[in-house]
Amino acid sequence: MDLRDKIRGFKDFPKKGILFRDFSEILKNPLTLHYVCDEIAKYFHSKDVDIFAGIESRGFPIACALAIKYNKGMIMLRKKDKLPGKTTKIQYKTEYAKAAIEIQNNIIDKNQKVVICDDLLATGGTAQAAAKLIEKRHGIVSGFAFVIELTNLNGRDVINKYKCKTLVKY
């Protein structure tokens, strides 16, 4: 299946000069969503995953769908000040600006194996921050699952110590 047919490009979003890759059509179609999960499942063995982490917000549906497929749980890595209770935060730079994400302190068990999910790998800043958060909370990053990778931004180089599966490369 060619997922490129389901990915739309929006020029100058969220700011001038950016071509935003939108994967909403993939989520809309159950056959396509199944395909995404099946392709990622070929890469990560169930014994290497205890839980899936979705990066806000487009990583949430991918992580949730994979959690159901694997019969595992799912946690959320959210933007700053969006989670209740005690949290751990980390700041990082994106291709647009400075940002921060956080995780609830007791949501991961020590040495729990985590696959981090998001829609797109660009510069790797968000992915790297997510991995640092998981490790700060004593989890083990088993790898990353992305639908889209923008290869010219070299994000894979930033997270090269981890397994990384992407389905569509631009």
trRosetta pair geometry for C-beta under 8 A, 3 or more apart (Angstrom, degrees):
i j d omega theta_ij theta_ji phi_ij phi_ji
1 32 7.0 -171 158 -117 149 72
1 35 5.0 -32 43 -154 151 159
2 5 5.4 80 102 -8 98 103
3 6 5.4 -63 -165 42 60 109
3 7 6.3 52 141 -24 83 108
3 26 6.4 19 -153 -95 105 121
3 32 7.1 118 -116 -159 84 108
3 35 7.6 -172 -77 108 101 129
3 36 7.4 83 -103 -82 137 92
3 147 7.1 -144 165 -176 154 98
3 167 5.8 49 14 130 157 119
3 168 4.9 -117 81 -58 119 127
4 7 5.7 -62 -143 36 38 108
4 168 6.0 154 -70 -141 73 132
6 23 7.0 46 124 -150 95 66
6 25 4.1 -154 -165 100 79 113
6 26 4.7 105 135 -67 135 73
6 29 6.9 -102 -123 24 135 133
6 32 5.7 121 -89 -149 167 156
7 21 5.5 -1 178 -171 116 95
7 22 6.7 154 -161 72 62 47
7 23 5.5 -21 -108 -95 86 69
7 25 7.1 -138 -67 46 29 113
7 26 7.2 12 -70 -35 74 112
7 147 7.9 169 -87 136 122 118
7 148 6.5 120 -126 -84 148 129
7 168 6.4 -167 -20 102 153 167
8 21 7.7 151 77 -156 40 46
8 22 4.7 -21 63 60 91 106
8 24 7.5 -28 24 39 114 96
8 25 6.7 105 -20 -11 101 122
9 19 5.1 -9 -165 180 111 103
9 20 6.9 142 -158 72 52 49
9 21 6.1 -23 -98 -97 70 59
9 22 7.5 -178 -84 15 20 84
10 13 4.3 -12 118 31 115 134
10 19 7.2 151 70 -163 40 52
10 20 4.4 -20 60 59 97 105
10 22 6.1 50 -10 -20 111 121
11 18 7.9 147 -164 87 40 48
11 19 5.7 -22 -102 -107 57 74
11 20 7.9 -143 -59 19 10 78
12 15 7.0 -75 -171 135 62 24
12 16 4.9 -5 -137 -112 98 49
12 17 6.8 62 -106 2 67 31
12 18 6.5 97 -127 52 20 68
13 18 6.2 -104 73 89 33 106
13 20 4.2 -56 87 -4 97 136
14 18 6.5 -6 36 67 51 149
14 20 6.8 86 -28 -74 60 133
14 96 6.5 14 67 -115 116 150
15 18 5.6 73 61 4 65 122
15 96 6.3 138 9 -132 127 105
18 95 7.7 129 -108 116 119 123
18 96 7.6 -7 -70 -84 151 102
21 119 8.0 -175 100 138 96 111
21 120 6.0 136 71 -102 116 139
21 148 5.2 -171 119 171 145 167
21 150 7.4 -175 -4 -66 139 105
21 170 6.9 -165 -80 -4 146 152
22 25 7.7 84 118 -2 90 86
23 26 4.6 -23 175 21 91 123
23 27 6.8 92 124 -18 83 93
23 58 7.1 103 50 -170 109 128
23 119 5.1 -169 28 -157 134 117
23 120 7.6 179 -16 -52 123 96
23 147 5.2 72 -118 98 162 155
23 148 6.4 -154 -59 -23 125 120
24 27 5.7 -57 -155 37 40 109
24 28 6.2 46 149 -29 70 107
25 28 5.4 -50 -145 30 36 120
25 29 6.6 17 164 -7 67 109
25 32 7.4 4 130 77 74 169
26 29 6.7 -72 -152 42 25 96
26 32 4.9 -130 -145 134 61 126
26 33 6.3 120 156 -75 74 66
26 36 6.2 71 177 -47 124 139
26 147 6.5 158 74 -149 173 151
27 33 6.1 64 -127 -83 37 116
27 61 5.4 34 -123 122 124 160
28 32 7.8 25 65 50 64 129
29 32 4.0 60 86 15 113 113
29 33 6.5 172 87 -13 58 85
30 33 5.5 -55 -142 40 34 112
30 34 6.2 39 157 -22 66 103
31 34 5.7 -51 -150 35 30 113
31 35 6.5 35 149 -22 62 104
32 35 5.4 -49 -150 32 34 116
32 36 6.6 39 151 -21 65 100
33 36 5.6 -47 -150 31 35 114
33 37 6.6 31 153 -13 64 105
33 61 8.0 -75 -133 152 124 113
33 65 5.9 -124 174 -132 109 157
34 37 5.8 -59 -151 41 32 109
34 38 6.1 32 153 -21 68 109
35 38 5.7 -56 -144 37 29 112
35 39 6.3 28 158 -19 65 107
36 39 6.0 -59 -149 36 26 108
36 40 6.5 20 156 -12 63 109
36 62 7.0 -89 139 -126 135 94
36 65 7.4 50 87 105 111 148
36 147 6.2 -25 -137 -107 127 101
36 167 6.4 -83 -129 -42 78 167
37 40 5.9 -59 -146 40 30 107
37 41 6.0 35 155 -24 65 110
37 65 5.2 -118 -75 138 125 110
37 66 5.7 -174 -129 -88 93 64
37 69 4.7 168 176 -52 130 156
38 41 5.5 -55 -145 35 29 115
38 42 7.0 39 153 -28 60 97
38 69 8.0 -148 -68 -145 50 148
39 42 5.9 -45 -160 19 34 115
39 43 7.5 24 147 -13 59 106
39 165 7.8 170 132 166 87 127
39 167 5.6 78 111 -108 148 116
40 43 5.8 -64 -164 35 42 112
40 44 6.5 -5 158 16 78 107
40 66 6.2 -58 97 -104 141 122
40 145 4.7 45 -141 -144 130 132
40 165 5.7 137 -128 107 73 145
40 167 7.5 -65 -61 -58 83 113
41 44 6.7 -72 -129 57 33 79
41 66 7.5 180 -67 -136 85 89
41 69 6.1 -107 -73 140 131 138
41 70 7.2 -175 -112 -70 103 91
43 143 7.8 -127 136 114 111 157
43 145 7.5 152 74 -102 133 98
43 163 7.3 162 161 161 107 123
43 165 4.2 108 112 -85 173 145
44 48 5.7 -128 -167 78 80 118
44 49 5.5 59 157 -41 123 125
44 115 5.7 6 -128 -90 164 149
44 142 6.7 86 -140 131 117 125
44 143 6.3 -155 -93 56 113 132
44 145 7.1 -69 -18 -66 135 119
44 163 7.4 140 -89 113 88 143
44 165 7.2 -110 -32 -7 95 143
45 48 4.9 86 65 4 82 107
45 49 7.6 177 89 1 45 92
46 49 6.0 -74 -148 47 39 100
46 70 5.4 169 -118 -150 96 99
46 72 7.7 -172 -150 -46 88 119
48 113 5.9 -135 171 159 46 149
48 115 7.9 74 118 -58 91 109
48 142 4.9 135 157 -155 93 135
48 143 7.7 26 142 5 126 112
49 52 6.9 14 -172 -65 123 76
49 70 6.0 -34 94 -177 135 161
49 72 5.9 -73 129 -67 104 168
49 113 5.7 -130 -118 111 23 108
49 114 7.6 61 -142 -130 70 15
49 115 5.1 -26 -115 -14 114 115
49 142 5.7 -132 -86 57 66 164
50 72 6.5 156 162 -148 27 123
50 73 7.7 -6 143 38 68 96
50 109 7.6 -87 139 51 151 111
50 112 4.5 -118 81 -165 146 82
50 113 4.5 116 -1 49 95 75
50 114 6.9 -45 56 -66 88 52
51 67 7.4 11 -154 -112 55 108
51 72 5.6 -167 -100 162 39 112
51 73 4.6 -24 -121 73 98 92
51 74 6.7 172 -171 -88 82 23
51 75 6.0 38 157 -6 127 103
51 108 7.1 -154 60 -118 148 83
51 112 5.8 12 15 161 117 123
51 113 7.5 146 27 81 68 52
51 114 5.6 -24 76 -106 86 76
51 115 7.9 -171 95 28 41 69
52 63 4.1 172 135 -159 115 84
52 64 7.6 -155 88 -57 132 25
52 66 5.0 129 -90 87 160 114
52 67 4.7 -126 29 -64 123 91
52 70 7.5 130 -36 40 116 136
52 72 6.2 110 -12 98 89 122
52 73 7.3 -166 29 99 70 47
52 74 4.8 -21 70 -110 94 77
52 75 7.5 176 90 26 46 65
52 114 7.2 128 -119 -159 20 68
52 115 5.3 -29 -113 69 74 91
52 116 7.8 149 -166 -96 61 20
52 117 5.8 15 -178 -10 108 123
53 59 7.7 5 125 142 60 132
53 63 6.1 -90 103 -128 15 145
53 74 7.4 155 -91 -163 26 61
53 75 5.0 -23 -108 71 76 92
53 76 7.4 152 -158 -102 69 10
53 77 5.5 53 170 -26 110 107
53 103 7.9 -27 -142 -110 130 124
53 114 5.2 25 -13 -175 115 118
53 115 7.2 -179 24 86 75 40
53 116 4.8 -26 71 -109 107 68
53 117 6.7 168 82 19 50 76
53 130 6.7 161 117 -177 132 116
53 134 6.5 -130 -15 -83 164 120
54 59 3.8 166 -168 121 70 87
54 60 4.0 116 138 -93 150 38
54 61 7.5 115 -135 16 147 29
54 62 6.5 148 -116 61 104 77
54 63 3.1 -130 -61 16 95 140
54 64 6.6 -13 -45 -27 146 77
54 74 6.3 22 -12 -176 107 109
54 75 7.5 -177 22 88 71 42
54 76 5.7 -28 66 -112 92 62
54 77 6.8 -162 90 24 41 80
54 117 5.2 -30 -103 70 64 103
54 118 7.4 130 -159 -81 58 56
55 58 7.6 -7 87 62 82 67
55 59 3.7 80 44 9 65 153
55 60 8.0 -116 67 -42 30 62
55 77 4.9 -27 -107 70 59 116
55 101 6.9 -41 -144 -128 90 157
55 116 6.7 48 -38 180 102 98
55 117 6.9 -159 8 86 80 50
55 118 4.3 -13 44 -85 122 107
55 126 6.1 97 -173 156 153 118
55 127 7.7 -86 -49 -89 157 55
55 130 5.5 -72 -86 -85 116 142
56 59 6.9 -35 -18 39 14 100
56 60 6.8 31 -109 -41 46 107
56 76 6.7 59 -65 -177 87 100
56 77 6.4 -125 -11 95 81 62
56 78 4.7 76 -46 -127 136 51
56 79 5.3 -100 82 -24 154 80
56 82 7.2 74 -89 68 161 160
56 101 6.9 178 25 -125 108 108
57 60 5.6 -28 -173 0 56 120
58 61 7.3 -45 -166 27 46 97
58 62 7.5 36 146 -5 66 110
58 118 6.4 65 88 -166 90 68
58 119 3.8 -36 134 -18 128 126
58 120 7.4 19 95 4 144 89
59 62 5.7 -66 -156 45 47 110
59 63 5.6 44 153 -21 81 112
59 77 7.4 -3 79 48 143 100
59 116 7.5 -20 -165 171 145 70
59 117 4.6 146 -165 106 94 74
59 118 3.8 -45 -80 -98 113 55
59 119 6.4 -122 -68 -19 57 67
60 63 6.0 -62 -144 40 25 108
60 64 6.1 22 161 -18 65 112
60 74 8.0 93 -154 161 62 131
60 76 6.3 8 -103 -113 100 100
61 64 5.6 -55 -141 40 32 112
61 65 6.1 33 160 -20 66 107
62 65 6.0 -55 -146 37 27 109
62 66 6.3 23 156 -14 63 109
62 117 4.3 -157 102 166 111 130
62 118 7.2 -179 48 -94 142 3
62 119 6.7 172 -23 -77 136 60
62 145 6.6 -164 152 108 126 111
62 147 6.7 -136 -95 -39 141 104
63 66 5.9 -59 -147 41 28 108
63 67 6.2 34 154 -25 65 107
63 74 4.9 126 138 -145 100 113
63 75 7.9 -82 160 53 145 43
63 76 8.0 161 78 -91 152 57
63 115 8.0 174 -122 96 85 87
63 117 4.0 -179 -67 47 82 134
64 67 5.6 -50 -146 32 31 115
64 68 6.6 30 155 -17 63 102
64 74 5.1 7 -94 -93 57 177
65 68 5.9 -54 -153 35 31 110
65 69 6.4 32 150 -19 64 107
66 69 5.4 -53 -145 37 36 114
66 70 6.0 16 161 -3 70 112
66 72 7.7 -21 127 53 78 114
66 74 7.8 123 69 -92 82 111
66 115 7.2 -90 132 89 151 131
66 117 6.4 175 17 -72 141 150
66 145 6.8 107 -70 71 160 163
67 70 6.2 -66 -140 49 24 98
67 71 8.0 24 165 -155 54 1
67 72 4.9 -107 -144 79 69 77
67 73 5.9 -33 -151 146 126 12
67 74 3.9 -90 -44 -51 158 102
68 71 7.4 21 -172 -75 29 41
75 103 7.2 45 148 -145 127 103
75 104 7.8 -126 -161 36 117 101
75 107 5.1 118 -134 152 136 128
75 108 6.8 -74 -16 -66 170 85
75 114 7.8 -47 40 -130 120 120
76 83 7.4 174 91 -90 108 115
77 101 5.1 33 161 166 97 130
77 102 7.3 167 -162 74 64 29
77 103 5.6 -33 -112 -77 74 92
77 116 7.4 10 -6 -140 144 104
77 130 5.2 41 177 -125 175 98
77 133 6.3 124 -128 81 119 155
78 82 4.1 -121 151 77 131 122
78 83 5.1 148 46 -45 136 100
78 101 6.4 156 83 -156 26 79
78 102 5.9 -31 68 60 78 80
78 103 7.8 140 22 -84 74 43
79 82 5.1 72 67 -12 75 133
79 99 7.4 -78 -129 -172 89 102
79 100 7.1 85 -164 82 59 67
79 101 6.2 -59 -100 -107 33 64
79 102 7.6 12 125 18 16 88
80 89 5.9 50 -114 -135 91 129
80 99 7.8 -169 -13 177 108 63
80 100 4.0 42 -56 88 120 115
80 101 7.0 -104 -50 -92 65 18
80 102 5.9 97 -107 -18 49 114
81 102 7.7 98 -27 10 31 146
82 102 7.4 161 43 50 80 112
83 87 5.1 115 79 -84 121 137
83 102 5.7 -139 23 101 125 114
83 103 7.4 46 2 -154 172 15
83 104 5.3 -137 165 -63 138 86
84 104 7.7 10 73 -101 55 116
85 104 5.5 41 79 -139 122 106
85 105 7.1 -124 133 23 107 94
85 106 7.9 -77 148 28 142 99
86 104 7.2 90 79 -159 55 66
86 105 4.5 -16 105 0 100 133
86 106 7.7 64 67 -10 104 92
87 102 4.3 41 162 169 131 126
87 103 6.3 156 -156 77 87 32
87 104 5.6 -59 -100 -100 79 40
87 105 6.2 -145 -105 -35 23 79
88 102 6.3 166 82 -151 41 79
88 103 5.6 -13 56 57 91 85
88 105 5.9 107 -25 -91 92 75
88 133 6.2 156 100 -145 110 85
88 136 5.5 -168 155 113 155 132
88 137 6.1 -166 26 -64 146 99
89 100 5.4 17 -177 176 110 118
89 101 7.2 171 -147 90 67 31
89 102 4.2 -35 -94 -90 72 102
90 100 6.6 173 85 -149 36 75
90 101 6.3 -13 57 60 84 74
90 102 7.4 158 14 -88 63 53
90 129 4.9 176 105 -162 123 94
90 132 5.5 130 -126 94 167 121
90 133 5.4 -130 2 -68 130 92
90 136 7.4 170 -59 -8 123 151
91 98 6.3 5 -176 -179 107 104
91 99 7.2 165 -152 89 63 37
91 100 4.6 -37 -96 -91 66 93
91 129 7.7 -105 116 -126 13 132
92 98 7.5 165 90 -154 31 64
92 99 6.0 -24 67 67 76 82
92 100 7.3 138 18 -96 69 43
92 101 7.6 -14 20 10 115 94
92 125 4.8 157 154 171 118 96
92 126 6.6 161 92 -88 143 41
92 128 6.8 155 -133 79 145 97
92 129 3.9 -103 -29 -66 148 132
93 97 7.5 -132 -149 127 67 25
93 98 5.7 -45 -101 -101 67 61
93 99 7.4 124 -124 20 19 79
93 123 8.0 -55 107 105 85 148
93 125 5.3 -101 80 -140 58 151
94 97 6.0 9 52 51 100 51
94 98 7.6 164 15 -107 78 12
94 99 5.3 38 -18 -1 113 126
94 122 7.8 52 -165 75 84 132
94 123 6.9 147 -161 42 47 128
94 125 5.3 -161 -95 76 45 139
94 126 6.2 27 -98 -47 98 98
95 122 5.7 -78 -18 134 133 138
95 123 5.1 157 -59 -21 95 129
95 125 7.5 179 -33 15 62 130
95 153 7.0 -52 -80 -142 136 139
99 125 8.0 110 43 126 111 121
99 126 7.2 -9 78 -93 140 92
99 129 8.0 -145 90 16 98 172
101 126 7.1 84 -24 -150 139 83
101 129 5.7 118 34 127 114 125
101 130 6.5 -15 85 -82 153 72
101 133 6.6 -80 100 -46 103 153
102 133 7.3 171 -144 -130 26 138
103 107 6.2 -124 172 44 93 129
103 108 7.3 2 161 -11 136 114
103 133 4.8 130 -7 167 126 123
103 134 7.3 124 -54 -76 168 50
103 137 5.9 -91 101 -30 136 148
104 107 4.1 91 73 -31 103 118
105 137 6.6 -172 -150 -120 45 111
107 137 7.4 -5 55 174 79 156
108 112 5.0 -147 -172 50 85 132
108 114 6.8 -36 -126 -61 130 132
108 134 6.7 128 -80 -146 170 70
108 137 4.8 98 50 121 123 123
108 138 6.9 174 107 70 110 72
108 139 4.2 -55 169 -62 147 120
109 112 4.3 103 61 -47 81 119
109 139 7.7 87 66 -94 45 84
110 138 4.4 -33 -120 134 72 133
110 139 7.8 -134 -135 -75 25 46
111 138 6.8 -40 -34 154 49 91
111 139 7.3 144 -114 -132 3 37
111 140 5.8 20 -155 -21 50 114
112 139 4.9 -42 66 -125 85 91
112 140 6.8 -174 82 25 33 81
113 139 7.5 155 -93 -176 13 87
113 140 5.0 -32 -101 76 60 107
113 142 4.6 57 179 -51 98 120
114 134 5.0 -137 63 -148 151 140
114 139 4.8 31 -11 160 128 134
114 140 6.7 155 16 75 80 48
114 141 5.7 -43 71 -107 94 49
114 142 6.1 174 67 9 34 89
115 142 5.1 -50 -70 70 74 109
115 143 5.5 -7 -123 67 85 76
115 144 7.1 159 -168 -99 71 18
115 145 5.7 37 163 -10 115 109
116 127 6.7 136 111 -144 137 77
116 130 4.9 124 -153 132 148 134
116 131 6.6 -104 -11 -71 156 70
116 134 6.8 -118 -66 -36 118 144
116 141 6.5 -19 -14 -140 114 102
116 143 7.5 -145 30 109 76 36
116 144 5.1 -29 71 -108 92 74
116 145 7.4 174 85 24 43 70
117 144 7.4 154 -86 -163 34 60
117 145 4.8 -18 -106 68 82 99
117 146 7.5 165 -154 -78 54 44
118 121 7.1 117 78 -64 115 64
118 126 6.9 105 -100 111 168 126
118 127 6.8 -120 17 -82 140 88
118 130 7.8 -162 -41 -26 124 162
118 144 7.6 -24 21 -165 93 104
118 145 8.0 150 27 85 50 58
118 146 5.7 -12 72 -106 77 86
119 146 6.9 43 131 -155 17 76
119 147 5.3 -28 -157 31 57 114
119 148 6.3 11 151 25 72 102
120 146 6.1 86 -123 -165 12 116
120 147 6.9 -40 -68 60 57 84
120 148 4.4 -18 -108 73 82 105
120 149 7.3 165 -159 -84 60 30
120 150 6.9 34 -178 -16 106 98
121 124 6.5 25 -169 -82 92 66
121 127 6.2 12 -121 -40 91 144
121 144 7.2 88 -81 139 126 140
121 146 4.5 -77 -24 -76 100 173
121 148 7.1 -167 26 99 66 57
121 149 4.5 -7 60 -114 108 78
121 150 7.0 -156 94 25 60 69
121 155 4.4 -172 164 95 90 143
121 156 6.6 64 147 -61 143 71
121 159 7.9 -101 -142 30 125 134
121 164 7.3 60 -84 -171 163 125
121 166 6.0 -91 21 -87 127 130
122 125 7.9 -29 80 22 93 88
122 126 7.9 56 41 19 96 109
122 150 4.9 17 -118 40 66 125
122 153 4.8 -15 177 93 64 162
122 155 5.4 112 92 -53 24 138
123 153 5.0 -88 -77 165 57 117
123 154 7.4 17 -137 69 52 69
123 155 5.1 107 124 -86 8 92
123 158 7.0 56 147 -18 60 150
124 127 5.1 -64 -154 49 58 114
124 128 5.5 61 148 -28 85 105
124 153 7.7 176 -11 125 81 99
124 154 7.3 -61 -9 114 124 59
124 155 3.3 160 -47 -156 84 73
124 156 6.9 -144 -79 -26 125 17
124 157 6.9 -126 -19 61 161 62
124 158 3.0 147 118 50 148 134
124 159 5.3 -158 -152 -14 115 95
125 128 5.9 -56 -144 36 25 110
125 129 6.4 24 157 -16 62 107
125 155 7.8 -85 -4 -125 56 99
125 158 7.0 -60 -60 171 42 168
126 129 5.7 -56 -149 37 31 112
126 130 6.3 35 152 -22 65 105
127 130 5.6 -53 -149 33 31 114
127 131 6.5 31 153 -18 64 104
127 144 5.8 12 -150 -113 124 150
127 155 6.6 94 23 175 134 114
127 158 6.9 121 73 95 109 115
127 159 5.0 -55 122 -53 125 146
128 131 5.8 -53 -150 35 32 111
128 132 6.5 33 152 -19 64 105
128 158 5.1 -78 -55 150 126 114
128 159 5.8 -143 -75 -73 74 89
129 132 5.6 -54 -149 36 33 113
129 133 6.5 36 152 -22 64 103
130 133 5.7 -53 -152 33 32 113
130 134 6.6 31 153 -18 65 104
131 134 5.8 -53 -149 35 33 110
131 135 6.3 26 156 -12 66 110
131 141 4.8 2 -137 -79 91 162
131 144 7.9 -61 -66 -64 109 109
131 159 6.5 152 -24 -127 148 106
131 162 6.5 -133 -111 -41 142 150
132 135 5.9 -61 -145 43 29 107
132 136 6.0 37 154 -26 66 107
133 136 5.6 -52 -144 32 29 114
133 137 6.6 12 160 -4 63 107
134 137 6.2 -70 -155 45 27 100
134 139 4.2 -76 178 72 85 121
134 140 7.6 -68 143 55 113 9
134 141 5.2 111 87 -70 142 91
135 138 7.5 47 -173 -82 36 16
135 139 6.5 -94 -78 65 32 68
135 140 7.7 59 -100 -105 74 32
135 141 6.4 -48 -55 -19 94 106
141 144 7.9 4 179 -51 111 76
141 162 5.5 -49 125 -113 118 132
142 162 7.8 89 116 -158 22 101
142 163 6.7 -27 150 40 60 120
143 162 5.1 158 -116 166 53 96
143 163 3.2 -42 -104 73 130 95
143 164 6.1 -157 -168 -67 95 38
143 165 6.9 58 146 -4 130 90
144 159 6.2 33 -13 140 145 152
144 162 5.9 82 -10 117 95 129
144 163 7.1 -177 26 95 62 60
144 164 4.6 3 58 -118 105 76
144 165 7.0 -171 95 31 61 62
145 165 5.1 -6 -114 65 68 104
146 149 5.8 100 99 -65 137 82
146 164 7.3 4 9 -174 107 90
146 165 7.1 174 33 92 64 55
146 166 4.5 -15 75 -104 102 85
146 167 7.4 -149 102 10 60 77
147 166 7.2 28 113 -154 11 70
147 167 5.3 -35 -154 39 49 116
147 168 6.4 6 153 23 69 101
148 166 6.7 -3 145 -164 8 109
148 167 7.4 -42 -66 60 39 81
148 168 5.1 -26 -107 72 67 100
148 169 7.8 147 -163 -92 54 28
148 170 6.8 6 -170 -2 100 108
149 155 7.0 -144 -151 56 88 117
149 156 6.9 27 -156 -49 134 108
149 166 3.8 11 -28 -165 119 168
149 168 7.2 173 23 88 70 49
149 169 4.9 -22 69 -109 102 74
149 170 7.2 179 88 26 51 68
150 153 4.7 39 104 11 107 117
150 155 7.1 73 61 -1 81 120
150 170 5.4 -24 -112 69 61 101
151 154 7.5 44 175 -69 47 43
151 156 7.6 -9 -126 1 67 120
151 169 5.2 39 -39 -171 117 107
151 170 6.7 -172 10 78 85 42
152 170 7.8 -59 4 113 98 74
154 157 4.6 -8 171 12 96 122
154 158 7.3 106 127 -21 79 88
155 158 5.6 -50 -162 26 48 114
155 159 6.9 7 155 12 75 104
156 159 6.5 -78 -150 56 35 85
156 160 6.2 71 149 -80 69 80
156 164 5.8 179 -131 91 92 161
157 160 5.5 -11 -146 -39 32 120
159 162 5.2 -42 166 39 93 112
159 164 6.1 111 104 -74 115 133
160 164 7.9 -65 -109 -5 39 134
166 169 6.2 91 112 -71 128 82
